[in-house]
Amino acid sequence: MNETPPPRRAKDEDVLFNQSLARGMSVLESFRGVDRPLTLAQIATRAGLTRSAAQRLVHTLRRLGYLTPSDDGHGFLLNLPILDLTHDYLRMNPVLRRASPVLLELRRQVQERVDLSLFDGTRMVYAARLQSKREAFFATLVGNSVPSTGSSGGWAALALLPDCEIDEILAAAPLRPLTPRTLTQPEAIRARIAEARRDGYALALEQVLMGEIAIAMAISGPDGRPVGAVHIAASLAEWQPEEFRRRMTPPLAGAIRGICAS
């Protein structure tokens, strides 16, 4: 499930901010989290535009190749050039470039799903996914995101921040449950973050998917702030939590050292 980040707004004094470009980006961002084509009226509503403004922007994005009509002609879809930009982002991201060989070796060692997610405030965005045999299609896609407040990677990343910033993120986060076990109470989330800060890792049971156990450690930047996390996920039908923790912590710690050292 994709978490929608807060809208990007220009400050009145930002004289360099280009409102026309921002409106064009709002059309592309209107597709976030949808599972079907959007009509012109839906794009206008989701992007906060008038119908005439949306029509001009959609036409321009179609001419540029970023939007295409749906097969039935009743709506629009994102088009392949979006993937070109995604590919360029992934190949140029320094964390992913360093992490790729390390993640492959970690996946070989643990024989379970290995992910790398990037920290984006209230959400963790998956940027690398090495699958096991169990995952559903949408759960395996790069770009899928989960709440930082309700995931092992999020707790591990938030543990690197000062408490005042954690409070700000908790205040901004939607705190919607993804499963019946997803933590949504701020104090319970703070407790898990404190555990991650103490232990150096976070363990989550059925926070994002029922039947899933996941363990994560944060990737920090040169300034000590979180840039992402590496997590290992498996099935509770095959693992007891303490055994999973014991078996997965050493190779995960080795992977984090490898990424940071490179």
C-alpha positions in Angstrom: 0.0 0.0 0.0 1.4 3.4 -1.0 1.4 6.1 1.6 0.7 9.5 0.1 3.3 12.1 1.1 2.3 15.6 2.2 1.7 17.9 -0.8 4.6 20.1 -1.8 3.6 23.7 -1.5 5.6 26.9 -2.5 6.2 29.5 0.1 5.0 33.0 -0.9 8.5 34.4 -0.7 9.9 31.7 -3.0 10.3 33.8 -6.2 12.0 30.9 -8.1 9.2 28.5 -7.6 7.5 27.7 -10.9 3.8 27.3 -10.4 3.2 26.0 -13.9 5.7 23.2 -13.4 4.2 22.4 -10.0 0.7 22.1 -11.6 2.1 19.7 -14.2 3.7 17.6 -11.5 0.4 17.5 -9.6 -1.2 15.8 -12.6 1.4 13.0 -12.5 1.1 12.8 -8.7 -2.6 12.4 -9.0 -2.0 8.8 -10.1 -0.4 7.9 -6.8 -2.0 4.8 -5.3 -4.8 4.4 -7.9 -5.4 1.0 -9.5 -7.3 2.1 -12.6 -7.2 4.8 -15.3 -8.2 8.3 -14.3 -10.7 10.4 -16.3 -9.9 14.1 -16.9 -12.4 15.1 -14.2 -10.8 12.7 -11.7 -7.3 14.1 -12.5 -8.6 17.7 -12.1 -10.1 16.8 -8.7 -7.2 14.9 -7.4 -4.7 17.5 -8.5 -6.7 20.4 -7.3 -7.0 22.0 -10.8 -9.8 23.4 -12.9 -11.0 21.1 -15.7 -9.6 23.5 -18.3 -6.2 23.6 -16.6 -6.1 19.8 -16.3 -7.1 19.4 -19.9 -4.1 21.6 -21.1 -1.7 19.8 -18.8 -2.9 16.3 -19.7 -2.6 17.2 -23.4 0.9 18.4 -22.9 2.0 15.3 -20.9 0.4 13.2 -23.6 2.4 15.0 -26.3 5.6 14.4 -24.2 4.8 10.8 -23.8 4.2 10.7 -20.0 0.5 9.9 -20.3 -1.4 7.7 -22.6 -5.1 7.0 -23.1 -6.5 3.8 -21.6 -7.5 1.0 -23.9 -11.2 1.9 -23.6 -10.5 5.6 -24.3 -12.3 6.7 -21.1 -9.3 7.6 -19.1 -5.5 8.1 -18.9 -2.6 6.0 -17.6 1.1 6.8 -16.9 3.3 5.8 -19.8 6.7 4.2 -20.3 8.8 7.4 -20.1 8.0 7.4 -16.4 10.0 4.2 -16.0 12.9 5.9 -17.8 13.1 8.4 -15.0 12.7 5.7 -12.4 15.6 3.8 -13.9 17.8 6.9 -14.0 17.0 7.6 -10.3 17.8 4.1 -9.2 21.1 3.8 -11.2 22.3 7.2 -9.9 21.4 6.7 -6.3 24.7 6.2 -4.4 23.1 4.1 -1.6 21.6 1.7 -4.1 24.9 1.4 -6.1 26.8 0.5 -3.0 24.1 -1.8 -1.6 23.3 -3.9 -4.7 26.1 -6.5 -4.4 25.6 -6.6 -0.6 21.9 -7.3 -0.9 22.5 -10.1 -3.4 24.9 -11.8 -0.9 22.5 -11.3 2.0 19.6 -12.8 0.0 21.9 -15.8 -0.8 22.7 -16.2 2.9 19.2 -15.9 4.4 17.1 -17.4 1.6 14.3 -15.0 2.5 13.0 -11.8 1.1 15.5 -8.9 1.3 14.5 -5.3 0.7 16.1 -1.9 0.8 13.8 1.1 1.5 14.6 4.8 1.5 13.5 7.1 4.3 11.0 9.8 3.4 9.7 11.1 6.7 6.3 9.5 7.2 7.0 6.7 4.8 9.6 4.1 3.7 9.8 3.7 -0.1 11.1 0.4 -1.4 13.9 0.9 -3.9 15.3 -2.7 -4.1 13.4 -6.0 -3.6 14.9 -9.4 -3.8 11.9 -11.7 -3.5 11.1 -15.1 -2.0 8.4 -17.3 -3.4 5.5 -16.0 -1.4 4.9 -12.3 -2.3 1.9 -10.9 -4.1 2.5 -8.7 -7.2 1.9 -5.3 -5.8 3.9 -6.0 -2.7 7.0 -6.7 -4.8 7.1 -3.5 -6.8 9.9 -1.0 -6.5 8.3 2.3 -5.4 5.7 0.7 -3.1 5.8 2.4 0.2 4.8 1.7 3.8 4.4 3.9 6.9 7.6 4.6 8.7 5.6 4.6 11.9 4.3 1.0 11.3 7.2 -1.0 9.8 10.5 -2.5 10.9 12.5 -0.3 8.5 10.7 2.8 9.6 11.3 2.1 13.3 15.0 1.5 12.7 15.3 4.7 10.6 13.4 6.8 13.1 15.6 5.6 15.9 18.4 7.6 14.4 16.5 10.9 14.8 16.1 13.1 17.9 12.9 12.8 19.8 11.7 16.2 18.7 11.8 15.1 15.0 10.1 11.8 15.8 7.3 13.8 17.4 6.9 15.9 14.3 6.7 12.8 12.1 4.1 11.2 14.4 2.0 14.4 14.2 2.2 14.4 10.4 1.7 10.7 9.8 -1.8 9.4 8.9 -1.4 6.4 11.4 -3.8 4.2 9.4 -3.7 0.5 10.1 -2.6 -1.8 7.3 -3.4 -4.9 9.3 -5.3 -5.5 12.6 -1.9 -5.5 14.3 -0.5 -2.3 12.9 0.5 0.1 15.7 -1.3 3.4 15.5 -1.0 4.7 19.0 1.9 7.2 19.2 3.2 6.0 22.6 3.3 2.4 21.4 5.2 3.5 18.3 7.6 5.5 20.4 8.3 2.4 22.5 9.2 0.4 19.4 11.5 3.2 18.2 13.2 3.3 21.6 13.7 -0.5 21.4 15.3 -0.1 18.0 17.6 2.7 19.3 18.7 0.4 22.2 19.1 -2.8 20.1 20.3 -1.5 16.8 17.5 -3.2 14.9 13.7 -3.4 14.8 11.6 -6.5 14.7 8.0 -6.2 13.4 5.2 -8.8 13.5 2.3 -8.5 11.0 2.6 -4.7 10.8 2.4 -4.5 7.0 1.1 -8.0 6.0 -0.6 -10.6 8.1 1.6 -13.6 8.7 4.8 -11.7 8.1 7.8 -11.2 10.4 10.4 -8.6 9.4 13.7 -7.4 10.9 15.4 -4.2 9.8 18.5 -2.1 10.5 19.0 1.5 9.4 21.4 2.9 6.8 22.8 6.2 8.0 24.5 9.0 6.1 27.7 10.7 6.9 25.9 13.0 9.3 24.4 10.0 11.2 20.9 10.7 9.9 18.8 7.9 8.3 18.8 7.5 4.6 17.1 4.1 4.5 17.0 0.6 5.9 17.6 -3.0 4.9 15.1 -5.5 6.0 14.6 -9.3 5.9 11.0 -10.6 5.8 9.6 -14.1 6.2 6.5 -16.1 7.1 5.5 -16.6 10.7 4.3 -20.0 9.6 7.9 -21.0 9.1 9.7 -19.0 11.9 9.3 -18.4 15.6 10.1 -14.7 16.4 13.1 -15.4 18.7 14.7 -17.9 16.3 14.2 -15.4 13.4 15.8 -12.6 15.4 18.7 -14.8 16.4 19.4 -16.2 12.9 18.9 -13.0 10.9 20.5 -10.3 13.1 24.2 -11.3 12.3 23.9 -11.4 8.5 21.8 -8.2 8.5 24.4 -6.4 10.6 27.1 -7.6 8.3 25.2 -6.2 5.3 24.8 -2.8 6.9 28.5 -2.7 7.7 29.3 -3.6 4.1 27.0 -0.9 2.7 28.3 1.8 5.1 32.0 0.8 4.6 31.7 1.0 0.8 
